[in-house]
Amino acid sequence: MIIEITVPLERTGERIDVFITGADGIPTRSTAQKLLADGHVSCRGKLLQKNYKIAAGDLILCEIPAPRHCETLAEEIPLDILYEDEHILIINKPRGLVVHPAAGNWDGTLVNALMHHCQGKLSGIGGILRPGIVHRLDKDTSGAMVVAKNDIAHQGLSTQLADNSMIRIYNAVCIGALAQDKMRINAPIGRHPVNRKKMAVTTPPQHAKHAITHITALERFGKHTLISAQLETGRTHQIRVHMAYIGHPILGDTVYGSRAQPALLHVGEGQILHATQLSFSHPVTGQIVTYSAPWPEYFTNVVSTLRE
């Protein structure tokens, strides 16, 4: 499919990747940048780069490749399904499960499980390694995730993620006593300047992105606090990075916190962070969909120990 977009006068000077985001078949800026990188966007017979500045009257041609058949192996892996219809699927992802195949994890992932459960009927926008995946949770973060079964659902959900209208609430246990019951953390997040596998609160030279997290203290345990964290934006490792930034890293997070964790709490592998609630407008029916994922055993055990 090829779409044609003529640049209006008031959009002159915008970057091409920003301009085409939101057009048919281009739900997110990352999708736009991939189309540009793969040579699918042109103007006057010339392939465009993502930093091209558009001019009034430019006729932009965008070739939207047909979704490729997903070649990821289907595996019979149990899923905790909170909701399902012909368009979307909401699952309660367990801790320790990788979301999609990548180097070092080519099987045994959530995508492998989804391929089996949905018999391959998943959105193709994410490509052959991420069919149906609209957003992700870290391997050691559990909780609610929404999956798209078709491209229409994927585009609708991606739009809500981009405009921050999808409500995502997490519970976590952080180290230390918060000074306030409620706080708004507004600090840009980008790639760590030294350790490229980590993210950090940084500045524009390191390509930081706007990031806001709303924190509420739910229960205090002296040296630890049970919190609710609501994402206003969705950056990689956002809650973990923001909590470490304010001096209250998530319990069990050895990447952004201390490598030494309290043995008494039996934290185990990974951060005590759980995606508790998802709320959004159904991408096809328009109805508000709200589902909560109950705390898993590891999370309940830590909170119970702290209460004792």
C-alpha positions, -999 to 999 in steps of 0.1 A, spaced: 0 0 0 13 35 -9 -1 66 7 4 101 -6 6 131 18 10 167 7 27 190 31 6 220 41 21 254 46 18 254 84 39 222 87 69 236 68 102 228 86 91 197 105 112 166 105 97 140 81 95 113 108 73 136 129 52 146 100 42 112 88 35 97 123 -2 92 126 -9 86 89 -26 54 79 -5 24 87 21 46 106 8 46 142 40 55 160 71 76 155 93 44 157 72 29 129 78 61 109 116 59 115 117 22 105 99 30 72 124 58 66 154 36 75 141 8 52 138 32 22 100 33 21 95 71 22 103 93 -8 97 128 -22 103 137 -59 120 103 -65 145 107 -36 145 85 -6 142 105 26 161 103 59 144 108 93 160 142 97 147 156 64 129 189 69 97 191 49 86 220 28 51 233 18 39 215 -12 61 184 -8 43 153 -20 55 125 4 51 89 -8 50 63 20 51 26 10 35 5 38 48 -30 34 23 -58 38 27 -76 72 49 -106 68 37 -139 81 51 -144 116 77 -172 115 81 -173 153 76 -208 167 43 -214 185 48 -230 219 22 -243 244 31 -221 273 3 -214 299 -12 -179 299 -31 -161 326 -58 -144 306 -77 -115 322 -98 -106 291 -101 -117 255 -122 -109 224 -116 -111 187 -95 -79 187 -74 -78 219 -61 -100 247 -51 -88 282 -28 -111 300 -12 -112 335 25 -117 326 44 -138 351 78 -126 365 107 -142 346 89 -144 312 106 -125 283 81 -107 262 95 -113 227 123 -133 210 157 -117 208 193 -126 210 197 -152 238 159 -158 241 147 -171 208 120 -193 223 100 -197 256 88 -161 253 53 -145 256 52 -142 219 58 -179 215 29 -185 239 7 -160 220 14 -177 187 1 -210 201 -29 -195 219 -40 -172 190 -30 -197 163 -8 -170 147 -37 -145 144 -18 -114 158 -11 -79 146 18 -78 121 28 -42 128 55 -52 153 72 -74 127 79 -111 128 95 -111 162 69 -89 180 35 -99 165 7 -84 186 31 -66 210 19 -31 217 39 -24 248 63 -44 269 71 -53 305 107 -61 316 114 -98 320 113 -96 358 82 -72 360 49 -90 363 14 -78 355 -12 -66 330 -3 -63 293 -26 -58 263 -19 -76 231 -34 -67 196 -48 -95 175 -51 -74 143 -35 -42 129 -66 -20 135 -65 -29 172 -27 -23 173 -30 11 157 -58 22 181 -38 10 211 -6 26 199 -23 59 195 -35 58 231 0 50 243 14 79 223 -11 104 236 -9 91 271 -46 83 274 -40 47 283 -39 45 321 -11 22 334 -8 18 372 19 -3 389 25 -14 425 61 -16 438 80 -17 470 108 8 472 137 12 496 134 40 522 106 61 536 92 86 510 92 122 523 58 129 507 27 108 503 23 120 467 49 132 442 53 139 405 87 129 391 94 150 359 129 140 347 140 131 312 153 96 305 179 86 279 205 60 274 231 58 302 263 77 290 286 49 300 266 17 304 246 14 272 225 -14 286 210 9 312 188 40 311 194 71 332 180 106 340 201 126 316 200 156 293 193 163 256 229 157 244 223 120 254 189 120 235 168 121 266 131 119 263 104 136 284 93 113 312 68 118 340 58 93 368 32 99 395 40 83 428 16 76 458 27 61 490 2 33 499 18 18 530 49 25 550 71 -1 567 99 20 582 128 12 558 105 4 529 74 18 512 46 2 492 38 26 464 15 31 434 32 44 403 12 58 374 29 64 341 22 96 322 48 86 297 63 52 289 100 52 286 122 21 290 127 12 327 109 45 336 97 36 371 129 19 380 150 48 367 129 75 383 127 58 417 165 53 417 169 90 407 150 102 438 170 79 461 144 52 465 152 24 441 128 -5 438 135 -34 462 152 -62 444 164 -40 415 201 -48 413 206 -28 381 194 6 393 198 -1 431 222 -19 453 235 -54 444 231 -63 480 194 -70 488 179 -80 522 180 -118 524 153 -118 550 127 -106 525 134 -134 500 133 -110 471 146 -135 447 155 -125 411 143 -91 400 126 -60 411 94 -60 433 73 -43 406 39 -53 393 17 -38 366 -15 -37 385 -40 -20 363 -47 -12 326 -75 11 315 -81 23 279 -107 28 252 -113 -4 233 -97 2 199 -127 -11 180 -158 -7 202 -148 25 219 -159 12 253 -137 18 283 -118 -14 293 -104 -16 328 -87 -48 342 -66 -54 372 -39 -81 376 -38 -95 412 -5 -95 430 16 -126 423 28 -148 452 63 -133 452 49 -98 457 24 -108 483 51 -126 503 74 -96 504 46 -73 515 34 -98 542 70 -101 555 73 -63 558 39 -60 576 51 -86 601 
